[in-house]
Amino acid sequence: MSKSSEASENFLKGYACSQAVLSSFANDISIDELTALKISSAFAGGMRKGETCGVVTAALMTLGLKYSSDPCTTLEERKPVYKLAEEFYSRFLKRHKSLICQELLGVNPTTPEGNAIAVATIYTVRYAQFLLKMLLRFWKKCCLLKPESTTHSGN
């Protein structure tokens, strides 16, 4: 099954966007699915505030786990991941004009009214699937752009 299909299927099963993304990459980033689900659970609904989109936060977690060098404690060791994060932000913003969940969805999913609309509308499901596919396209390109100096003990 493709990453896009897996993430979309998980989203339709009830996973939050952040969980659908991170869990679909669990094997690629050397963590188990349950750990991915737990780590990403609090990032759903724009970090529970309608703020930074769960697809975006999961993308950043994925980039960090995949491309951070060990031990990742200095600015120099983090710079390659920062560069990839900036590239992701740039591409995402160019296409979607925002990183904010409630702006992307058109409702605040953390309010009872907004959540009811988000859950009830096929638009939200389709848009979330679209965001997931956009992330997965970036991931494929990102793999080709892996910084040479970056290593991860799980790779």
ROMIDO-171064 format. One record per residue (C-alpha): residue number from 1; residue in three letters; x, y, z. Coordinates in pm, 1 decimal. Example, Ala and Ser with C-alpha at 12.3 -4.5 7.8 and 13.67 -1.06 7.14 Angstrom:
NODE     k     r          X          Y          Z
NODE     1   ALA     1230.0     -450.0      780.0
NODE     2   SER     1367.0     -106.0      714.0
***
This chain:
NODE     k     r          X          Y          Z
NODE     1   MET        0.0        0.0        0.0
NODE     2   SER      133.4      346.9      -82.9
NODE     3   LYS      207.7      595.3      195.2
NODE     4   SER      -66.5      820.5       62.5
NODE     5   SER     -322.7      539.4       70.0
NODE     6   GLU     -209.3      427.8      414.0
NODE     7   ALA     -228.2      778.5      560.6
NODE     8   SER     -567.2      846.2      399.6
NODE     9   GLU     -704.1      512.3      516.4
NODE    10   ASN     -585.2      576.9      870.9
NODE    11   PHE     -738.8      924.9      864.9
NODE    12   LEU    -1072.2      779.4      754.4
NODE    13   LYS    -1049.1      522.9     1038.3
NODE    14   GLY    -1044.1      811.9     1284.2
NODE    15   TYR     -675.3      892.8     1322.1
NODE    16   ALA     -598.8     1261.3     1356.9
NODE    17   CYS     -406.1     1416.4     1065.9
NODE    18   SER      -87.9     1422.1     1275.7
NODE    19   GLN     -131.6     1054.3     1364.8
NODE    20   ALA     -214.6      950.0     1008.4
NODE    21   VAL      104.7     1110.7      880.5
NODE    22   LEU      351.2     1007.9     1151.2
NODE    23   SER      223.9      650.3     1177.4
NODE    24   SER      246.0      601.6      801.3
NODE    25   PHE      619.9      678.9      824.9
NODE    26   ALA      687.2      480.9     1144.1
NODE    27   ASN      897.2      214.8      972.2
NODE    28   ASP     1092.6      477.5      777.8
NODE    29   ILE     1186.0      666.4     1094.1
NODE    30   SER     1263.7      361.8     1307.1
NODE    31   ILE      975.2      382.9     1554.9
NODE    32   ASP      681.0      151.2     1606.6
NODE    33   GLU      328.4      253.3     1509.6
NODE    34   LEU      200.0      278.3     1867.5
NODE    35   THR      482.1      516.4     1959.1
NODE    36   ALA      405.1      725.8     1650.6
NODE    37   LEU       36.7      740.1     1745.7
NODE    38   LYS      113.7      844.0     2102.3
NODE    39   ILE      375.9     1104.8     2010.3
NODE    40   SER      149.8     1269.6     1753.2
NODE    41   SER     -181.6     1247.1     1942.0
NODE    42   ALA     -154.4     1584.7     2115.7
NODE    43   PHE      -83.6     1762.4     1786.0
NODE    44   ALA     -432.0     1693.4     1644.9
NODE    45   GLY     -661.5     1985.6     1571.2
NODE    46   GLY     -377.2     2230.1     1534.4
NODE    47   MET     -218.8     2129.5     1865.1
NODE    48   ARG     -568.8     2133.6     2018.6
NODE    49   LYS     -593.8     2508.7     1955.0
NODE    50   GLY     -669.7     2525.0     1581.2
NODE    51   GLU     -313.3     2646.9     1530.4
NODE    52   THR      -30.3     2469.0     1343.0
NODE    53   CYS     -178.4     2198.9     1118.7
NODE    54   GLY     -125.9     1837.9     1231.2
NODE    55   VAL        9.4     1748.0      887.9
NODE    56   VAL      274.6     2017.2      934.5
NODE    57   THR      370.9     1914.4     1288.0
NODE    58   ALA      389.2     1547.6     1185.3
NODE    59   ALA      602.7     1644.6      884.9
NODE    60   LEU      845.3     1821.0     1117.8
NODE    61   MET      855.8     1522.1     1353.1
NODE    62   THR      921.1     1294.5     1055.5
NODE    63   LEU     1198.7     1516.5      921.6
NODE    64   GLY     1362.1     1539.4     1263.4
NODE    65   LEU     1349.8     1166.8     1329.1
NODE    66   LYS     1472.4     1078.3      981.9
NODE    67   TYR     1738.6     1340.3      916.1
NODE    68   SER     1871.4     1471.7     1248.8
NODE    69   SER     2229.3     1379.2     1319.1
NODE    70   ASP     2330.1     1220.2     1646.2
NODE    71   PRO     2338.0     1346.3     1917.4
NODE    72   CYS     2146.8     1650.6     1780.5
NODE    73   THR     2238.5     1876.4     2070.5
NODE    74   THR     2405.2     2166.3     1889.0
NODE    75   LEU     2289.0     2417.9     1636.2
NODE    76   GLU     2533.0     2278.7     1380.0
NODE    77   GLU     2388.5     1929.9     1421.6
NODE    78   ARG     2033.9     2063.8     1373.1
NODE    79   LYS     2103.1     2287.0     1072.8
NODE    80   PRO     2040.8     2019.3      804.3
NODE    81   VAL     1694.3     1949.9      949.2
NODE    82   TYR     1620.1     2321.4      978.8
NODE    83   LYS     1698.6     2356.2      608.6
NODE    84   LEU     1456.2     2075.0      521.1
NODE    85   ALA     1191.0     2224.9      750.7
NODE    86   GLU     1226.6     2563.0      579.2
NODE    87   GLU     1191.2     2397.4      239.6
NODE    88   PHE      878.6     2217.7      359.5
NODE    89   TYR      729.7     2541.3      499.3
NODE    90   SER      803.3     2722.8      175.4
NODE    91   ARG      636.5     2460.3      -42.9
NODE    92   PHE      340.0     2422.5      192.0
NODE    93   LEU      282.1     2798.3      219.4
NODE    94   LYS      318.8     2848.4     -155.2
NODE    95   ARG       39.7     2601.6     -215.1
NODE    96   HIS     -187.0     2655.8       88.8
NODE    97   LYS     -105.8     3012.7      206.0
NODE    98   SER     -117.6     2907.8      573.2
NODE    99   LEU       16.7     2658.8      826.0
NODE   100   ILE     -283.6     2715.3     1055.5
NODE   101   CYS     -536.8     2433.4     1090.7
NODE   102   GLN     -846.4     2649.2     1126.6
NODE   103   GLU     -746.4     2864.4      828.2
NODE   104   LEU     -681.4     2556.9      614.8
NODE   105   LEU    -1011.3     2392.6      712.4
NODE   106   GLY    -1222.3     2707.5      727.9
NODE   107   VAL    -1347.3     2615.4     1078.2
NODE   108   ASN    -1192.5     2590.5     1422.7
NODE   109   PRO    -1193.5     2217.2     1494.7
NODE   110   THR    -1142.1     2276.5     1868.5
NODE   111   THR    -1483.7     2434.7     1924.4
NODE   112   PRO    -1792.8     2214.5     1946.9
NODE   113   GLU    -1946.7     2392.9     1647.0
NODE   114   GLY    -1631.3     2382.2     1437.9
NODE   115   ASN    -1562.5     2021.0     1522.7
NODE   116   ALA    -1918.4     1921.6     1429.4
NODE   117   ILE    -1880.3     2091.6     1091.7
NODE   118   ALA    -1534.4     1943.6     1034.4
NODE   119   VAL    -1649.2     1591.1     1120.3
NODE   120   ALA    -1974.9     1618.9      925.0
NODE   121   THR    -1835.6     1754.6      600.3
NODE   122   ILE    -1675.9     1548.8      330.5
NODE   123   TYR    -1487.8     1865.2      235.7
NODE   124   THR    -1277.4     1839.2      550.3
NODE   125   VAL    -1198.5     1474.3      482.4
NODE   126   ARG    -1103.7     1546.0      122.6
NODE   127   TYR     -895.9     1848.0      220.9
NODE   128   ALA     -712.4     1651.0      487.8
NODE   129   GLN     -642.9     1377.7      232.1
NODE   130   PHE     -515.6     1645.7       -7.5
NODE   131   LEU     -281.0     1781.6      260.6
NODE   132   LEU     -157.3     1431.4      333.9
NODE   133   LYS      -85.3     1368.9      -34.6
NODE   134   MET      100.4     1701.3      -57.3
NODE   135   LEU      317.8     1599.8      236.9
NODE   136   LEU      388.2     1262.2       83.9
NODE   137   ARG      500.3     1423.8     -242.5
NODE   138   PHE      736.5     1644.2      -42.5
NODE   139   TRP      866.5     1340.8      146.4
NODE   140   LYS      956.8     1165.3     -179.6
NODE   141   LYS     1144.7     1473.0     -296.8
NODE   142   CYS     1303.3     1518.2       45.6
NODE   143   CYS     1445.8     1167.6       35.6
NODE   144   LEU     1629.6     1266.9     -280.0
NODE   145   LEU     1761.9     1581.8     -110.6
NODE   146   LYS     1896.5     1413.2      202.6
NODE   147   PRO     2192.4     1611.4      336.7
NODE   148   GLU     2510.2     1405.4      303.2
NODE   149   SER     2635.1     1500.3      649.7
NODE   150   THR     2321.2     1377.7      825.2
NODE   151   THR     2303.9     1041.9      996.4
NODE   152   HIS     2057.0      875.8     1229.1
NODE   153   SER     2143.0      582.2     1448.7
NODE   154   GLY     1818.7      408.0     1347.6
NODE   155   ASN     1905.5      410.7      975.1
***
